[in-house]
């Protein structure tokens, strides 16, 4: 192994019906912390754009419960 760091973390962003959120794509991250920080910084604009739920994925598999995005 060459020590290359590969992106392994991303968010699956879904709408209220449970389908993929239209026009919204998560960046891919090399660290869980970075992925969580990104969501913390962008959740309000994601929710305003129709994203209802964010599921953190690690290597394509769910990494914990989904996060509900609601703006009061």
PDB file with one MODEL, atoms N, CA, C and O in Angstrom:
MODEL        1
ATOM      1  N   UNK A   1       0.854  -1.185   0.000  1.00  0.00           N
ATOM      2  CA  UNK A   1       0.000   0.000   0.000  1.00  0.00           C
ATOM      3  C   UNK A   1       0.888   1.232   0.000  1.00  0.00           C
ATOM      4  O   UNK A   1       1.879   1.288   0.728  1.00  0.00           O
ATOM      5  N   UNK A   2       0.545   2.196  -0.796  1.00  0.00           N
ATOM      6  CA  UNK A   2       1.410   3.351  -1.007  1.00  0.00           C
ATOM      7  C   UNK A   2       1.160   4.511  -0.051  1.00  0.00           C
ATOM      8  O   UNK A   2       1.854   5.523  -0.143  1.00  0.00           O
ATOM      9  N   UNK A   3       0.220   4.409   0.843  1.00  0.00           N
ATOM     10  CA  UNK A   3      -0.070   5.503   1.761  1.00  0.00           C
ATOM     11  C   UNK A   3      -0.960   6.576   1.169  1.00  0.00           C
ATOM     12  O   UNK A   3      -1.103   7.650   1.755  1.00  0.00           O
ATOM     13  N   UNK A   4      -1.561   6.310   0.021  1.00  0.00           N
ATOM     14  CA  UNK A   4      -2.467   7.264  -0.605  1.00  0.00           C
ATOM     15  C   UNK A   4      -3.770   7.294   0.196  1.00  0.00           C
ATOM     16  O   UNK A   4      -4.350   6.248   0.487  1.00  0.00           O
ATOM     17  N   UNK A   5      -4.220   8.491   0.547  1.00  0.00           N
ATOM     18  CA  UNK A   5      -5.478   8.635   1.274  1.00  0.00           C
ATOM     19  C   UNK A   5      -6.607   8.726   0.251  1.00  0.00           C
ATOM     20  O   UNK A   5      -6.595   9.583  -0.632  1.00  0.00           O
ATOM     21  N   UNK A   6      -7.573   7.836   0.383  1.00  0.00           N
ATOM     22  CA  UNK A   6      -8.688   7.809  -0.557  1.00  0.00           C
ATOM     23  C   UNK A   6      -9.944   8.379   0.098  1.00  0.00           C
ATOM     24  O   UNK A   6     -10.189   8.153   1.283  1.00  0.00           O
ATOM     25  N   UNK A   7     -10.737   9.119  -0.676  1.00  0.00           N
ATOM     26  CA  UNK A   7     -12.011   9.603  -0.156  1.00  0.00           C
ATOM     27  C   UNK A   7     -12.927   8.420   0.171  1.00  0.00           C
ATOM     28  O   UNK A   7     -13.108   7.524  -0.653  1.00  0.00           O
ATOM     29  N   UNK A   8     -13.494   8.423   1.357  1.00  0.00           N
ATOM     30  CA  UNK A   8     -14.331   7.306   1.775  1.00  0.00           C
ATOM     31  C   UNK A   8     -15.628   7.728   2.440  1.00  0.00           C
ATOM     32  O   UNK A   8     -16.448   6.873   2.773  1.00  0.00           O
ATOM     33  N   UNK A   9     -15.838   9.013   2.641  1.00  0.00           N
ATOM     34  CA  UNK A   9     -17.006   9.507   3.361  1.00  0.00           C
ATOM     35  C   UNK A   9     -17.804  10.440   2.462  1.00  0.00           C
ATOM     36  O   UNK A   9     -17.234  11.310   1.803  1.00  0.00           O
ATOM     37  N   UNK A  10     -19.128  10.261   2.433  1.00  0.00           N
ATOM     38  CA  UNK A  10     -20.005  11.169   1.696  1.00  0.00           C
ATOM     39  C   UNK A  10     -21.404  11.086   2.285  1.00  0.00           C
ATOM     40  O   UNK A  10     -21.713  10.182   3.061  1.00  0.00           O
ATOM     41  N   UNK A  11     -22.243  12.036   1.910  1.00  0.00           N
ATOM     42  CA  UNK A  11     -23.621  12.089   2.385  1.00  0.00           C
ATOM     43  C   UNK A  11     -24.568  11.652   1.284  1.00  0.00           C
ATOM     44  O   UNK A  11     -24.443  12.099   0.144  1.00  0.00           O
ATOM     45  N   UNK A  12     -25.515  10.784   1.612  1.00  0.00           N
ATOM     46  CA  UNK A  12     -26.635  10.472   0.725  1.00  0.00           C
ATOM     47  C   UNK A  12     -27.733  11.450   1.115  1.00  0.00           C
ATOM     48  O   UNK A  12     -28.247  11.401   2.233  1.00  0.00           O
ATOM     49  N   UNK A  13     -28.088  12.329   0.203  1.00  0.00           N
ATOM     50  CA  UNK A  13     -29.053  13.395   0.486  1.00  0.00           C
ATOM     51  C   UNK A  13     -30.376  13.052  -0.185  1.00  0.00           C
ATOM     52  O   UNK A  13     -30.431  12.852  -1.399  1.00  0.00           O
ATOM     53  N   UNK A  14     -31.449  12.984   0.615  1.00  0.00           N
ATOM     54  CA  UNK A  14     -32.751  12.589   0.087  1.00  0.00           C
ATOM     55  C   UNK A  14     -33.806  13.649   0.369  1.00  0.00           C
ATOM     56  O   UNK A  14     -33.677  14.461   1.285  1.00  0.00           O
ATOM     57  N   UNK A  15     -34.860  13.616  -0.454  1.00  0.00           N
ATOM     58  CA  UNK A  15     -35.971  14.548  -0.280  1.00  0.00           C
ATOM     59  C   UNK A  15     -37.010  13.940   0.656  1.00  0.00           C
ATOM     60  O   UNK A  15     -36.809  12.844   1.179  1.00  0.00           O
ATOM     61  N   UNK A  16     -38.112  14.643   0.868  1.00  0.00           N
ATOM     62  CA  UNK A  16     -39.148  14.198   1.805  1.00  0.00           C
ATOM     63  C   UNK A  16     -39.784  12.872   1.391  1.00  0.00           C
ATOM     64  O   UNK A  16     -40.273  12.131   2.244  1.00  0.00           O
ATOM     65  N   UNK A  17     -39.783  12.565   0.098  1.00  0.00           N
ATOM     66  CA  UNK A  17     -40.351  11.308  -0.392  1.00  0.00           C
ATOM     67  C   UNK A  17     -39.364  10.152  -0.283  1.00  0.00           C
ATOM     68  O   UNK A  17     -39.721   9.005  -0.554  1.00  0.00           O
ATOM     69  N   UNK A  18     -38.131  10.440   0.108  1.00  0.00           N
ATOM     70  CA  UNK A  18     -37.126   9.391   0.256  1.00  0.00           C
ATOM     71  C   UNK A  18     -36.277   9.151  -0.982  1.00  0.00           C
ATOM     72  O   UNK A  18     -35.436   8.253  -0.997  1.00  0.00           O
ATOM     73  N   UNK A  19     -36.494   9.949  -2.016  1.00  0.00           N
ATOM     74  CA  UNK A  19     -35.690   9.833  -3.229  1.00  0.00           C
ATOM     75  C   UNK A  19     -34.489  10.755  -3.184  1.00  0.00           C
ATOM     76  O   UNK A  19     -34.379  11.595  -2.291  1.00  0.00           O
ATOM     77  N   UNK A  20     -33.593  10.605  -4.138  1.00  0.00           N
ATOM     78  CA  UNK A  20     -32.429  11.498  -4.179  1.00  0.00           C
ATOM     79  C   UNK A  20     -32.861  12.959  -4.307  1.00  0.00           C
ATOM     80  O   UNK A  20     -33.751  13.281  -5.094  1.00  0.00           O
ATOM     81  N   UNK A  21     -32.239  13.825  -3.544  1.00  0.00           N
ATOM     82  CA  UNK A  21     -32.557  15.252  -3.593  1.00  0.00           C
ATOM     83  C   UNK A  21     -32.088  15.806  -4.936  1.00  0.00           C
ATOM     84  O   UNK A  21     -30.915  15.684  -5.291  1.00  0.00           O
ATOM     85  N   UNK A  22     -32.999  16.406  -5.668  1.00  0.00           N
ATOM     86  CA  UNK A  22     -32.705  16.927  -7.005  1.00  0.00           C
ATOM     87  C   UNK A  22     -31.680  18.054  -6.947  1.00  0.00           C
ATOM     88  O   UNK A  22     -31.806  18.987  -6.154  1.00  0.00           O
ATOM     89  N   UNK A  23     -30.672  17.953  -7.793  1.00  0.00           N
ATOM     90  CA  UNK A  23     -29.693  19.020  -7.928  1.00  0.00           C
ATOM     91  C   UNK A  23     -28.732  19.185  -6.769  1.00  0.00           C
ATOM     92  O   UNK A  23     -28.027  20.192  -6.697  1.00  0.00           O
ATOM     93  N   UNK A  24     -28.685  18.223  -5.859  1.00  0.00           N
ATOM     94  CA  UNK A  24     -27.819  18.347  -4.695  1.00  0.00           C
ATOM     95  C   UNK A  24     -26.903  17.132  -4.607  1.00  0.00           C
ATOM     96  O   UNK A  24     -27.368  15.992  -4.574  1.00  0.00           O
ATOM     97  N   UNK A  25     -25.607  17.385  -4.568  1.00  0.00           N
ATOM     98  CA  UNK A  25     -24.624  16.316  -4.488  1.00  0.00           C
ATOM     99  C   UNK A  25     -23.671  16.618  -3.335  1.00  0.00           C
ATOM    100  O   UNK A  25     -23.229  17.753  -3.155  1.00  0.00           O
ATOM    101  N   UNK A  26     -23.370  15.594  -2.571  1.00  0.00           N
ATOM    102  CA  UNK A  26     -22.411  15.744  -1.484  1.00  0.00           C
ATOM    103  C   UNK A  26     -20.993  15.650  -2.026  1.00  0.00           C
ATOM    104  O   UNK A  26     -20.708  14.826  -2.895  1.00  0.00           O
ATOM    105  N   UNK A  27     -20.105  16.495  -1.513  1.00  0.00           N
ATOM    106  CA  UNK A  27     -18.688  16.268  -1.790  1.00  0.00           C
ATOM    107  C   UNK A  27     -18.273  14.931  -1.167  1.00  0.00           C
ATOM    108  O   UNK A  27     -18.998  14.380  -0.338  1.00  0.00           O
ATOM    109  N   UNK A  28     -17.141  14.427  -1.553  1.00  0.00           N
ATOM    110  CA  UNK A  28     -16.586  13.212  -0.964  1.00  0.00           C
ATOM    111  C   UNK A  28     -15.396  13.627  -0.105  1.00  0.00           C
ATOM    112  O   UNK A  28     -14.584  14.462  -0.502  1.00  0.00           O
ATOM    113  N   UNK A  29     -15.311  13.023   1.086  1.00  0.00           N
ATOM    114  CA  UNK A  29     -14.321  13.439   2.072  1.00  0.00           C
ATOM    115  C   UNK A  29     -13.380  12.301   2.432  1.00  0.00           C
ATOM    116  O   UNK A  29     -13.724  11.128   2.288  1.00  0.00           O
ATOM    117  N   UNK A  30     -12.185  12.658   2.905  1.00  0.00           N
ATOM    118  CA  UNK A  30     -11.218  11.650   3.342  1.00  0.00           C
ATOM    119  C   UNK A  30     -11.347  11.349   4.831  1.00  0.00           C
ATOM    120  O   UNK A  30     -10.773  10.374   5.315  1.00  0.00           O
ATOM    121  N   UNK A  31     -12.096  12.179   5.564  1.00  0.00           N
ATOM    122  CA  UNK A  31     -12.249  11.985   7.004  1.00  0.00           C
ATOM    123  C   UNK A  31     -13.695  12.226   7.417  1.00  0.00           C
ATOM    124  O   UNK A  31     -14.370  13.105   6.881  1.00  0.00           O
ATOM    125  N   UNK A  32     -14.158  11.436   8.375  1.00  0.00           N
ATOM    126  CA  UNK A  32     -15.515  11.581   8.887  1.00  0.00           C
ATOM    127  C   UNK A  32     -15.716  12.978   9.467  1.00  0.00           C
ATOM    128  O   UNK A  32     -16.763  13.588   9.247  1.00  0.00           O
ATOM    129  N   UNK A  33     -14.749  13.488  10.190  1.00  0.00           N
ATOM    130  CA  UNK A  33     -14.854  14.816  10.785  1.00  0.00           C
ATOM    131  C   UNK A  33     -15.158  15.863   9.720  1.00  0.00           C
ATOM    132  O   UNK A  33     -16.025  16.715   9.915  1.00  0.00           O
ATOM    133  N   UNK A  34     -14.450  15.803   8.601  1.00  0.00           N
ATOM    134  CA  UNK A  34     -14.653  16.781   7.530  1.00  0.00           C
ATOM    135  C   UNK A  34     -16.060  16.687   6.949  1.00  0.00           C
ATOM    136  O   UNK A  34     -16.680  17.708   6.651  1.00  0.00           O
ATOM    137  N   UNK A  35     -16.563  15.466   6.790  1.00  0.00           N
ATOM    138  CA  UNK A  35     -17.919  15.270   6.270  1.00  0.00           C
ATOM    139  C   UNK A  35     -18.941  15.861   7.239  1.00  0.00           C
ATOM    140  O   UNK A  35     -19.872  16.550   6.820  1.00  0.00           O
ATOM    141  N   UNK A  36     -18.771  15.594   8.521  1.00  0.00           N
ATOM    142  CA  UNK A  36     -19.704  16.108   9.522  1.00  0.00           C
ATOM    143  C   UNK A  36     -19.623  17.629   9.625  1.00  0.00           C
ATOM    144  O   UNK A  36     -20.644  18.294   9.802  1.00  0.00           O
ATOM    145  N   UNK A  37     -18.439  18.172   9.517  1.00  0.00           N
ATOM    146  CA  UNK A  37     -18.279  19.633   9.562  1.00  0.00           C
ATOM    147  C   UNK A  37     -18.975  20.278   8.362  1.00  0.00           C
ATOM    148  O   UNK A  37     -19.623  21.314   8.505  1.00  0.00           O
ATOM    149  N   UNK A  38     -18.843  19.668   7.182  1.00  0.00           N
ATOM    150  CA  UNK A  38     -19.493  20.197   5.980  1.00  0.00           C
ATOM    151  C   UNK A  38     -21.011  20.240   6.172  1.00  0.00           C
ATOM    152  O   UNK A  38     -21.652  21.240   5.849  1.00  0.00           O
ATOM    153  N   UNK A  39     -21.581  19.161   6.692  1.00  0.00           N
ATOM    154  CA  UNK A  39     -23.028  19.148   6.906  1.00  0.00           C
ATOM    155  C   UNK A  39     -23.428  20.208   7.926  1.00  0.00           C
ATOM    156  O   UNK A  39     -24.440  20.890   7.756  1.00  0.00           O
ATOM    157  N   UNK A  40     -22.639  20.345   8.978  1.00  0.00           N
ATOM    158  CA  UNK A  40     -22.922  21.366   9.987  1.00  0.00           C
ATOM    159  C   UNK A  40     -22.922  22.775   9.425  1.00  0.00           C
ATOM    160  O   UNK A  40     -23.668  23.636   9.893  1.00  0.00           O
ATOM    161  N   UNK A  41     -22.090  23.013   8.426  1.00  0.00           N
ATOM    162  CA  UNK A  41     -22.005  24.334   7.810  1.00  0.00           C
ATOM    163  C   UNK A  41     -23.076  24.569   6.749  1.00  0.00           C
ATOM    164  O   UNK A  41     -23.424  25.717   6.474  1.00  0.00           O
ATOM    165  N   UNK A  42     -23.604  23.501   6.147  1.00  0.00           N
ATOM    166  CA  UNK A  42     -24.491  23.650   4.996  1.00  0.00           C
ATOM    167  C   UNK A  42     -25.924  23.142   5.194  1.00  0.00           C
ATOM    168  O   UNK A  42     -26.727  23.224   4.266  1.00  0.00           O
ATOM    169  N   UNK A  43     -26.261  22.626   6.366  1.00  0.00           N
ATOM    170  CA  UNK A  43     -27.561  21.970   6.507  1.00  0.00           C
ATOM    171  C   UNK A  43     -28.728  22.915   6.251  1.00  0.00           C
ATOM    172  O   UNK A  43     -29.741  22.496   5.691  1.00  0.00           O
ATOM    173  N   UNK A  44     -28.610  24.181   6.647  1.00  0.00           N
ATOM    174  CA  UNK A  44     -29.734  25.111   6.445  1.00  0.00           C
ATOM    175  C   UNK A  44     -30.011  25.333   4.956  1.00  0.00           C
ATOM    176  O   UNK A  44     -31.165  25.306   4.529  1.00  0.00           O
ATOM    177  N   UNK A  45     -28.969  25.550   4.178  1.00  0.00           N
ATOM    178  CA  UNK A  45     -29.175  25.755   2.743  1.00  0.00           C
ATOM    179  C   UNK A  45     -29.623  24.466   2.067  1.00  0.00           C
ATOM    180  O   UNK A  45     -30.406  24.510   1.118  1.00  0.00           O
ATOM    181  N   UNK A  46     -29.140  23.324   2.537  1.00  0.00           N
ATOM    182  CA  UNK A  46     -29.602  22.041   1.987  1.00  0.00           C
ATOM    183  C   UNK A  46     -31.097  21.857   2.266  1.00  0.00           C
ATOM    184  O   UNK A  46     -31.854  21.484   1.370  1.00  0.00           O
ATOM    185  N   UNK A  47     -31.520  22.119   3.503  1.00  0.00           N
ATOM    186  CA  UNK A  47     -32.931  21.983   3.868  1.00  0.00           C
ATOM    187  C   UNK A  47     -33.791  22.940   3.058  1.00  0.00           C
ATOM    188  O   UNK A  47     -34.869  22.568   2.594  1.00  0.00           O
ATOM    189  N   UNK A  48     -33.324  24.164   2.887  1.00  0.00           N
ATOM    190  CA  UNK A  48     -34.075  25.146   2.106  1.00  0.00           C
ATOM    191  C   UNK A  48     -34.181  24.718   0.645  1.00  0.00           C
ATOM    192  O   UNK A  48     -35.121  25.105  -0.049  1.00  0.00           O
ATOM    193  N   UNK A  49     -33.221  23.920   0.178  1.00  0.00           N
ATOM    194  CA  UNK A  49     -33.222  23.437  -1.195  1.00  0.00           C
ATOM    195  C   UNK A  49     -33.958  22.126  -1.401  1.00  0.00           C
ATOM    196  O   UNK A  49     -33.937  21.565  -2.496  1.00  0.00           O
ATOM    197  N   UNK A  50     -34.611  21.633  -0.353  1.00  0.00           N
ATOM    198  CA  UNK A  50     -35.428  20.435  -0.503  1.00  0.00           C
ATOM    199  C   UNK A  50     -34.841  19.152   0.047  1.00  0.00           C
ATOM    200  O   UNK A  50     -35.449  18.091  -0.096  1.00  0.00           O
ATOM    201  N   UNK A  51     -33.678  19.219   0.671  1.00  0.00           N
ATOM    202  CA  UNK A  51     -33.096  18.024   1.287  1.00  0.00           C
ATOM    203  C   UNK A  51     -33.769  17.813   2.643  1.00  0.00           C
ATOM    204  O   UNK A  51     -33.755  18.705   3.492  1.00  0.00           O
ATOM    205  N   UNK A  52     -34.349  16.646   2.842  1.00  0.00           N
ATOM    206  CA  UNK A  52     -35.040  16.349   4.096  1.00  0.00           C
ATOM    207  C   UNK A  52     -34.208  15.477   5.030  1.00  0.00           C
ATOM    208  O   UNK A  52     -34.410  15.488   6.244  1.00  0.00           O
ATOM    209  N   UNK A  53     -33.271  14.723   4.458  1.00  0.00           N
ATOM    210  CA  UNK A  53     -32.528  13.748   5.248  1.00  0.00           C
ATOM    211  C   UNK A  53     -31.120  13.591   4.672  1.00  0.00           C
ATOM    212  O   UNK A  53     -30.925  13.620   3.457  1.00  0.00           O
ATOM    213  N   UNK A  54     -30.154  13.425   5.560  1.00  0.00           N
ATOM    214  CA  UNK A  54     -28.767  13.187   5.156  1.00  0.00           C
ATOM    215  C   UNK A  54     -28.274  11.935   5.870  1.00  0.00           C
ATOM    216  O   UNK A  54     -28.347  11.837   7.095  1.00  0.00           O
ATOM    217  N   UNK A  55     -27.777  10.986   5.099  1.00  0.00           N
ATOM    218  CA  UNK A  55     -27.241   9.743   5.650  1.00  0.00           C
ATOM    219  C   UNK A  55     -25.747   9.695   5.359  1.00  0.00           C
ATOM    220  O   UNK A  55     -25.343   9.696   4.197  1.00  0.00           O
ATOM    221  N   UNK A  56     -24.929   9.653   6.397  1.00  0.00           N
ATOM    222  CA  UNK A  56     -23.488   9.564   6.204  1.00  0.00           C
ATOM    223  C   UNK A  56     -23.130   8.159   5.743  1.00  0.00           C
ATOM    224  O   UNK A  56     -23.550   7.171   6.345  1.00  0.00           O
ATOM    225  N   UNK A  57     -22.354   8.082   4.675  1.00  0.00           N
ATOM    226  CA  UNK A  57     -21.902   6.811   4.136  1.00  0.00           C
ATOM    227  C   UNK A  57     -20.387   6.704   4.266  1.00  0.00           C
ATOM    228  O   UNK A  57     -19.655   7.664   4.023  1.00  0.00           O
ATOM    229  N   UNK A  58     -19.938   5.520   4.654  1.00  0.00           N
ATOM    230  CA  UNK A  58     -18.508   5.212   4.694  1.00  0.00           C
ATOM    231  C   UNK A  58     -18.279   4.040   3.763  1.00  0.00           C
ATOM    232  O   UNK A  58     -18.740   2.927   4.011  1.00  0.00           O
ATOM    233  N   UNK A  59     -17.563   4.307   2.694  1.00  0.00           N
ATOM    234  CA  UNK A  59     -17.338   3.294   1.655  1.00  0.00           C
ATOM    235  C   UNK A  59     -18.653   2.753   1.118  1.00  0.00           C
ATOM    236  O   UNK A  59     -18.765   1.568   0.804  1.00  0.00           O
ATOM    237  N   UNK A  60     -19.648   3.630   1.014  1.00  0.00           N
ATOM    238  CA  UNK A  60     -20.940   3.268   0.458  1.00  0.00           C
ATOM    239  C   UNK A  60     -21.924   2.635   1.424  1.00  0.00           C
ATOM    240  O   UNK A  60     -23.055   2.338   1.037  1.00  0.00           O
ATOM    241  N   UNK A  61     -21.527   2.422   2.664  1.00  0.00           N
ATOM    242  CA  UNK A  61     -22.392   1.805   3.673  1.00  0.00           C
ATOM    243  C   UNK A  61     -22.801   2.841   4.718  1.00  0.00           C
ATOM    244  O   UNK A  61     -22.000   3.708   5.065  1.00  0.00           O
ATOM    245  N   UNK A  62     -24.048   2.766   5.231  1.00  0.00           N
ATOM    246  CA  UNK A  62     -24.488   3.707   6.263  1.00  0.00           C
ATOM    247  C   UNK A  62     -23.564   3.684   7.486  1.00  0.00           C
ATOM    248  O   UNK A  62     -23.152   2.620   7.948  1.00  0.00           O
ATOM    249  N   UNK A  63     -23.252   4.859   7.990  1.00  0.00           N
ATOM    250  CA  UNK A  63     -22.384   5.002   9.163  1.00  0.00           C
ATOM    251  C   UNK A  63     -23.156   5.736  10.248  1.00  0.00           C
ATOM    252  O   UNK A  63     -22.855   6.887  10.564  1.00  0.00           O
ATOM    253  N   UNK A  64     -24.144   5.073  10.811  1.00  0.00           N
ATOM    254  CA  UNK A  64     -24.965   5.689  11.846  1.00  0.00           C
ATOM    255  C   UNK A  64     -26.330   6.064  11.310  1.00  0.00           C
ATOM    256  O   UNK A  64     -26.626   5.839  10.136  1.00  0.00           O
ATOM    257  N   UNK A  65     -27.160   6.635  12.164  1.00  0.00           N
ATOM    258  CA  UNK A  65     -28.517   7.008  11.750  1.00  0.00           C
ATOM    259  C   UNK A  65     -28.523   8.228  10.837  1.00  0.00           C
ATOM    260  O   UNK A  65     -27.603   9.046  10.860  1.00  0.00           O
ATOM    261  N   UNK A  66     -29.562   8.331  10.044  1.00  0.00           N
ATOM    262  CA  UNK A  66     -29.733   9.491   9.169  1.00  0.00           C
ATOM    263  C   UNK A  66     -30.049  10.732  10.009  1.00  0.00           C
ATOM    264  O   UNK A  66     -30.583  10.634  11.113  1.00  0.00           O
ATOM    265  N   UNK A  67     -29.710  11.881   9.468  1.00  0.00           N
ATOM    266  CA  UNK A  67     -29.956  13.164  10.128  1.00  0.00           C
ATOM    267  C   UNK A  67     -31.124  13.830   9.409  1.00  0.00           C
ATOM    268  O   UNK A  67     -31.092  13.997   8.190  1.00  0.00           O
ATOM    269  N   UNK A  68     -32.152  14.208  10.162  1.00  0.00           N
ATOM    270  CA  UNK A  68     -33.304  14.923   9.598  1.00  0.00           C
ATOM    271  C   UNK A  68     -32.957  16.401   9.503  1.00  0.00           C
ATOM    272  O   UNK A  68     -32.481  16.991  10.473  1.00  0.00           O
ATOM    273  N   UNK A  69     -33.187  16.995   8.356  1.00  0.00           N
ATOM    274  CA  UNK A  69     -32.900  18.420   8.154  1.00  0.00           C
ATOM    275  C   UNK A  69     -34.224  19.175   8.057  1.00  0.00           C
ATOM    276  O   UNK A  69     -34.963  19.034   7.082  1.00  0.00           O
ATOM    277  N   UNK A  70     -34.508  19.972   9.073  1.00  0.00           N
ATOM    278  CA  UNK A  70     -35.733  20.768   9.073  1.00  0.00           C
ATOM    279  C   UNK A  70     -35.400  22.193   9.463  1.00  0.00           C
ATOM    280  O   UNK A  70     -34.572  22.438  10.341  1.00  0.00           O
ATOM    281  N   UNK A  71     -36.053  23.120   8.804  1.00  0.00           N
ATOM    282  CA  UNK A  71     -35.889  24.534   9.128  1.00  0.00           C
ATOM    283  C   UNK A  71     -37.199  25.006   9.718  1.00  0.00           C
ATOM    284  O   UNK A  71     -38.242  24.919   9.069  1.00  0.00           O
ATOM    285  N   UNK A  72     -37.158  25.502  10.937  1.00  0.00           N
ATOM    286  CA  UNK A  72     -38.383  25.941  11.609  1.00  0.00           C
ATOM    287  C   UNK A  72     -38.822  27.291  11.126  1.00  0.00           C
ATOM    288  O   UNK A  72     -39.838  27.812  11.588  1.00  0.00           O
TER     289      UNK A  72
ENDMDL
END
